[in-house]
């Protein structure tokens, strides 16, 4: 078979199919569980400085026991939600509600480039530039909705320069293939 190659400006020309399906599914389940716990339990220090995007590649942090697994930093997701002012990055006007534990709007953190594909990248995917703030509806639509392709394309268009600055180089087509949407027509 001919390797999957993308001539696009942001492409790193990697083959997302080389990531093992079973590993991918396990990593995605683990990331969803961690994000659900984060979204339910996180308390924000709203009086501390407002975080900003770093704009440079970040080293991956690996935990070694029973194989390698990535260490996920919940502060990265908290920072990303703060940077977005706790608004949905698909549409800032989307309805939210106030968190039980704190007086801030409830939005959910989502890794635009899924952590399950970390092995394809030299630098960390668990960075603020790769974490988007979404209302519950948009977050679920990305995972389960018919309109996921449109949402992912919008988020990628908004983030591609930040991702590139952080050493995360990929094309829109490569990102869509990570979500299983590469052959879907609009």
N, C-alpha and C positions, 0 to 999 in steps of 0.2 A: 504494500500500500504506500501511496505517496504521503509524506508527512504533511500535517496541517500547517500551512504557511500563510501569513497575512502580510500583504504589502503596505498596510496602512501606517500612517505616521507614528502612531503610538504603540505599534506592535513590537513585541520581542520575539515573535516567530517561534512560539513554543506550541507543543501539542498537548492540549488539555486532556486528551484521551489517555495519556500515559499514567495519569493518577488512577490508582486501583479503585474500582467502583466500591468495593466493600469498605476500604479505608475511608473513602470519600463520604459514604453514608454514615459511618460511625463518627467521623469528625464533625459532620454537619449536625448530627443528633446531639453530640456533646456541646457544640457551640450554641445550639438552640436552648439547651437546658441551662447553660451558663448565662445566656442573655435573658432568659425568663427569670432566673433568680436575681440577676442584676436589676432588671426592670421592676421587679416586685419589691426588692429590699434596699436599693441604693438610697442613701441619704446624701444630699448635696450640701456642700459648704457654700452657700450662695453669697457669703460675705467675703470670701477669699478672692484673690485676683482672677480676672477672666482669662482662661487659657487661650492660647493662639496656636495655629498650625505651625509646626516646626520647620517645614519646607526642606528638610534634608532626609536622606535615607537613615533608617534606624536599624540597628543590629537585631537579629532574631535572638530570642532567649529560649533555649530548649531545656526541658526537664528530662533527665535521663533516669529512667527506671522502667523496666519491662519495655524497652524500646524508647525511641524519642517521641516526645509530644511537646507541643508548643505551650509556653506559659502565656496565659492571657491576663492582661492587666486591667482590672475593672475601672481603674482611674482614667484610662484612655477613653472608655465609653462615657464616663461621667463628664470628662472634659469636652468631648464631642457634642454632647447634649447642651452643655453650657455655651459652647461656641455658637450653636444654632439657636440660642435663646429659648430652648425648649419648644421650638416650633417645628412643624413638619416641613422637611426640605422638598417635598413634592409640591406642597402648596401651604404657605404659612397661614392661610386662612382656614385650614381644616380644623374642625372642632377637636378640642382636647378636654381634659378634666383635670382637677387639682389632685395631686398625689395625696394619699392618706397620711403619710409620715411627714410631709413637708409642703409648704405653701408654694409649690412650683407646678407648672403644667406637666402632665404625664405624656411623654413621648418615649419611643423605644429606640434603642441603639441597634443598628444593623451594619454588619461589615459588607460594604459594597462588593469588594473582591472577597469571596468566601475564604475563611481561614483554612478550610480543607485543601485549598490549592497552594498553601504556603511553600511546599517543596519546589514549586516552579519558579519561585522568586528568591533573589539573593538577599533581599532585605525584608524586614518584618511587615506583615499585613495588619498587625494589631497596633495601629497608629491612628491618631485623630483624623488625618487626611482620608483614611479609608472607612471611617465610621460615620454613618449618616443618622440623623434624627428623623424619625417617622412617626406619624400618628398611628394608632393601632390598626386602623383600616388599611392604610397604605402598606404597612409592614406585612399584614396578612395577605394582601393582594400580591405582593412580590413573591411570597412563598406559595400561594395557592390560587391566585386569580388568573383569569383569562387575559387581563390587561398588563401582566407583569412585564412583558417586553417593553412596552411604552414607558413604564416607570423607571426601569433599569436604564434605558437609553437616556432619559432625562437626567437621572442622577449622574451617569457617566459623563455626559456633556458638561454638567456643572463642575465635576471633580477631576476631569482628566489631567488638567495642568497641575493641580495639587498632587495628584498621584504620581505624575512624572517627576516632579521636584523631589518627592520622597523615595524615588527609586523603584516605584511600582509601574512598570512599563507594560502596557497591553492595549490591544485594540478593542473597539466596541464589540466586534464580532467574537473575539476571544472571550470577553466578559459574558456575552450572551450564551456562548457555548458552555460556560461554567454553570449556568442556570438551566441548561438543556433547552435553550431557546434559539439555537443558531440556525435551524432550518425552518423556522416558523415565519410565514408571511404576515405582513400587517394588512 
